[in-house]
Amino acid sequence: MKYLHIFPTATVALLLTTALAVPAQAPASKVTFFDSAKVSAAFAKGAVLFDGNGGNYMVHASRREAPGLAEVHTKDADIAYVLEGTATLVTGGTAVDLKNTAPDEFRGTSISGGETRQLNKGDVVIIPAGVPHQFKEVTNPFLYYVVKAR
């Protein structure tokens, strides 16, 4: 059985630091930096900030202005931190009319069953790989920072 985890805001830094830990002697050339202007521009349209070039993680500046489809990522867990707005999130259950949209990515029209929870500014949610999830009833905009961990 897979579980969905929600953590208080104070746990976010520890979770992200642990998930992205690198050896202390890593060369500075491996560091990736995004200034605030680039981050703001990414959130304005919703964009991938960093694609690990086939690595173990991606970083998204996610923006929703309307509800989305049901999603299932077979290899990636989503670690999301809500920056602005609110949304109703449905997780678990069964994705309806699921179709393959990209390698290891599936979308469906809705979720049958599942657990519904309200997401607010400061909340963190971890959705393990393979767990159906869908954003419903979102404010405009709903901004959230996502690390996709493989």
C-alpha positions in Angstrom: 0.0 0.0 0.0 1.3 3.5 -0.9 0.8 6.4 1.4 0.4 10.1 1.0 2.3 12.3 3.4 1.5 15.9 4.5 4.1 17.8 6.6 4.0 21.1 8.3 5.9 24.0 6.7 8.8 23.7 9.1 9.7 20.3 7.7 10.1 21.5 4.1 13.7 22.6 4.3 14.7 19.3 5.9 12.9 17.2 3.3 14.3 19.1 0.3 17.9 19.1 1.8 17.7 15.4 2.5 16.3 14.6 -0.9 18.9 16.6 -2.8 21.9 16.0 -0.6 25.3 15.9 -2.4 28.8 15.2 -1.0 30.5 18.2 0.6 33.3 18.0 -1.9 31.0 18.4 -5.0 32.6 20.8 -7.5 31.0 24.3 -7.7 30.4 23.8 -11.4 27.6 21.4 -10.5 25.6 24.2 -8.7 22.6 25.5 -10.5 21.3 29.0 -9.6 18.0 30.7 -10.6 17.7 34.4 -9.7 14.4 35.7 -8.5 13.5 37.3 -11.9 13.8 33.9 -13.6 11.8 32.1 -10.8 9.1 34.8 -11.0 8.9 34.4 -14.8 8.6 30.6 -14.4 5.7 30.9 -11.9 4.0 33.5 -14.2 3.4 30.8 -16.8 4.1 27.6 -14.9 7.4 26.1 -16.1 10.1 23.5 -15.5 13.0 25.3 -13.7 15.4 22.4 -13.9 15.3 19.1 -15.8 17.9 16.9 -14.2 19.1 15.9 -17.7 18.1 12.3 -17.2 19.0 12.5 -13.5 16.9 11.7 -10.4 14.9 14.9 -10.0 13.2 17.8 -11.7 12.2 21.2 -10.3 8.9 22.8 -11.4 7.5 26.3 -10.8 3.9 25.1 -11.1 0.9 27.3 -11.7 -2.7 26.3 -12.0 -5.6 28.6 -12.9 -8.2 25.8 -13.3 -8.7 22.2 -12.2 -6.6 19.6 -13.9 -6.9 16.0 -15.1 -6.2 13.0 -13.0 -2.5 12.2 -13.1 -0.3 9.1 -12.5 3.5 9.3 -12.7 4.9 5.7 -12.6 8.4 6.7 -11.8 8.3 10.1 -10.1 7.1 11.1 -6.7 5.9 14.7 -6.3 7.1 16.8 -3.4 5.0 20.0 -3.5 5.1 23.1 -1.4 2.1 25.5 -1.8 3.2 29.2 -2.2 0.0 30.9 -3.0 -3.7 30.1 -3.2 -5.8 27.0 -2.3 -6.8 23.8 -4.1 -8.7 20.7 -3.4 -6.5 17.7 -4.0 -7.8 14.2 -4.6 -5.3 11.3 -4.1 -5.5 7.5 -4.3 -8.5 5.7 -5.6 -8.7 4.8 -9.3 -8.0 7.1 -12.2 -10.9 7.0 -14.8 -10.3 6.7 -18.5 -6.5 6.6 -18.0 -4.4 7.2 -21.2 -0.6 7.2 -21.7 0.5 10.8 -22.5 4.3 10.5 -22.3 6.8 7.9 -21.1 5.8 6.9 -17.6 3.0 9.5 -17.5 -0.7 8.9 -17.6 -3.8 11.2 -17.5 -7.4 10.5 -16.9 -10.7 12.3 -16.7 -11.2 12.0 -13.0 -10.6 9.8 -9.9 -13.1 7.3 -8.5 -12.8 7.0 -4.7 -9.6 8.5 -3.2 -9.1 11.0 -0.4 -9.9 14.7 -0.7 -8.0 17.3 1.2 -7.7 21.1 1.1 -4.3 22.6 0.3 -3.4 26.0 1.6 -0.4 28.3 1.5 2.5 26.8 3.4 1.3 23.2 3.1 3.6 20.4 1.8 2.4 17.2 0.2 4.4 14.2 -0.9 2.7 12.0 -3.5 4.5 8.7 -4.1 5.1 7.4 -7.7 2.1 5.5 -8.9 -0.5 7.3 -6.8 -3.4 8.9 -8.8 -3.9 12.5 -8.0 -6.0 15.4 -9.3 -6.2 19.1 -8.5 -9.8 20.3 -8.3 -11.4 23.7 -7.3 -8.2 25.7 -7.5 -7.9 29.5 -6.9 -6.5 31.6 -9.7 -3.6 31.5 -9.4 -2.6 28.4 -7.4 1.2 28.4 -7.2 3.3 25.5 -5.9 6.9 24.5 -6.1 7.4 20.8 -7.0 10.4 18.6 -6.9 9.9 15.4 -8.9 12.1 12.7 -7.4 12.7 9.5 -9.3 
